[in-house]
C-alpha cells in the first residue's frame, strides 16, 4: 500500500478561513464541496457551536487562484448568512505541541472574575490556551482548557494559589497518552464516599459520640497520630452490641454523585478500591453493594456478640493506606501512575501522594495544600470531569441503559 505524505511544509504560505454566524445544517459540507476544485491541503479544522452561534475555522495551503478561491468561499457565506474572513500567513503558526497540559476549572458558580484570574495566571506561567471546552453546566460548571508552553508543575503551583483565592477548584494534568489508560480509583470512605464518620455513629450507641468526634476531628487535621487516636476511640466502644453495626450500615448515606461516578467509570473499565480507617464489618458490605473490586479496613474484635474495644490485626493508618493503594494497583496490573486517590483527612496524605492523581475532596486545609488537586463542591461525580468526561456523555450512557 502506498503511503501518502502531505506535500505541505511548515514554511509554505497558508490561509485561515473563518465562518461565523447562526449555526445551520450543511455549512461544513457546503464549504468543503466548494474547496474541492482547488489544489489545497487541509491542515487544521476547528468548529464550535455555542448557544446556536457557529465559529468554523479551517487552515489551508494557499491556492493558485486566490480570486476564485475567495469568491466561492464568500458565496458559501452568502448562502448561509455567515461572515467570512481570510487571514494569510506562513505554515501552521499555532502548531499543536507534544506534552500539552489539561487544566480543568470547576465552579459553583463560576464567575467571570475567577475565570479571568485563572487564565491570567496561565499567561504569566508562559502558557497559551489552545482550546477551551465545557464539560458540565450543572450541578457545577466544569471547563477544560488545553494549554501549551508551560510545565504542568509550574501551572499546578500557580493555579492552586489562585483557585483558593477565587473559590474555585482547578486540576492540572499532563495531556499525554497515559490519560487514556485504564485506571484504578482508590477512595477513602468516611466523609468522602459516605457522609459522616462511621465510628462516631457507633459511638452514639455507647454514649461517647462527643468524645469520639473530638478525637476524630483532631486526627483528620493531623493534630494527633491516627493509629493512637483510633485505638483510643475504639476503646470507648467496649460493650456495644455487635448488632449496632447492622444499624449503622443501614443508616449509611452516600455522598451525592457517588453512585453516578462509580457507575460511569466502571462502564469505561475502571477498577475501584476502598481504603478506610473504618471497619470491615461495614466497609465489606459497602463494597459488595457498590460492586467495588478491592477494600482494606480495620477489623473490630467481637466476643459474645459485643465489641471488645480492640482492633484485630494491624491498623490501616496513613502509611497503610498508601501501601494498600500500591498493593491493589499491582493486583489489578495497573501502573501506580494510573491510579486516582480521593480522600479528605491527614491520614489520606500518603495515599494521595502515591497516586498518579491525588484529589482532596472537601478536605481539611492541610490536605488541600498538599494534594495534586482539590474538589470543594459537594458532588463526588465532579471527579469524572477531571478525567475528561462530559455531563452529556454521562447522561447519554445512563439513558442508553
C-alpha positions, 0 to 999 in steps of 0.5 A, a space after each residue: 500500500 502506498 503511503 501518502 505524505 502531505 506535500 505541505 511544509 511548515 514554511 509554505 504560505 497558508 490561509 485561515 478561513 473563518 465562518 461565523 454566524 447562526 449555526 445551520 445544517 450543511 455549512 461544513 459540507 457546503 464549504 468543503 464541496 466548494 474547496 474541492 476544485 482547488 489544489 489545497 491541503 487541509 491542515 487544521 479544522 476547528 468548529 464550535 457551536 455555542 448557544 446556536 452561534 457557529 465559529 468554523 475555522 479551517 487552515 489551508 495551503 494557499 491556492 493558485 487562484 486566490 480570486 476564485 478561491 475567495 469568491 466561492 468561499 464568500 458565496 458559501 457565506 452568502 448562502 448561509 448568512 455567515 461572515 467570512 474572513 481570510 487571514 494569510 500567513 506562513 505554515 501552521 503558526 499555532 502548531 499543536 505541541 507534544 506534552 500539552 497540559 489539561 487544566 480543568 476549572 470547576 465552579 459553583 458558580 463560576 464567575 467571570 472574575 475567577 475565570 479571568 484570574 485563572 487564565 491570567 495566571 496561565 499567561 504569566 506561567 508562559 502558557 497559551 490556551 489552545 482550546 477551551 471546552 465545557 464539560 458540565 453546566 450543572 450541578 457545577 460548571 466544569 471547563 477544560 482548557 488545553 494549554 501549551 508552553 508551560 510545565 504542568 508543575 509550574 501551572 499546578 503551583 500557580 493555579 492552586 494559589 489562585 483557585 483558593 483565592 477565587 473559590 474555585 477548584 482547578 486540576 492540572 494534568 499532563 495531556 499525554 497518552 497515559 490519560 487514556 489508560 485504564 485506571 484504578 480509583 482508590 477512595 477513602 470512605 468516611 466523609 468522602 464516599 459516605 457522609 459522616 464518620 462511621 465510628 462516631 455513629 457507633 459511638 452514639 450507641 455507647 454514649 461517647 459520640 462527643 468524645 469520639 468526634 473530638 478525637 476524630 476531628 483532631 486526627 483528620 487535621 493531623 493534630 494527633 497520630 491516627 493509629 493512637 487516636 483510633 485505638 483510643 476511640 475504639 476503646 470507648 466502644 467496649 460493650 456495644 452490641 455487635 448488632 449496632 453495626 447492622 444499624 449503622 450500615 443501614 443508616 449509611 448515606 452516600 455522598 451525592 454523585 457517588 453512585 453516578 461516578 462509580 457507575 460511569 467509570 466502571 462502564 469505561 473499565 475502571 477498577 475501584 478500591 476502598 481504603 478506610 480507617 473504618 471497619 470491615 464489618 461495614 466497609 465489606 458490605 459497602 463494597 459488595 453493594 457498590 460492586 467495588 473490586 478491592 477494600 482494606 479496613 480495620 477489623 473490630 474484635 467481637 466476643 459474645 456478640 459485643 465489641 471488645 474495644 480492640 482492633 484485630 490485626 494491624 491498623 490501616 493508618 496513613 502509611 497503610 493506606 498508601 501501601 494498600 493503594 500500591 498493593 491493589 494497583 499491582 493486583 489489578 496490573 495497573 501502573 501506580 501512575 494510573 491510579 486516582 486517590 480521593 480522600 479528605 483527612 491527614 491520614 489520606 496524605 500518603 495515599 494521595 501522594 502515591 497516586 498518579 492523581 491525588 484529589 482532596 475532596 472537601 478536605 481539611 486545609 492541610 490536605 488541600 495544600 498538599 494534594 495534586 488537586 482539590 474538589 470543594 463542591 459537594 458532588 463526588 461525580 465532579 471527579 469524572 470531569 477531571 478525567 475528561 468526561 462530559 455531563 452529556 456523555 454521562 447522561 447519554 450512557 445512563 439513558 442508553 441503559 
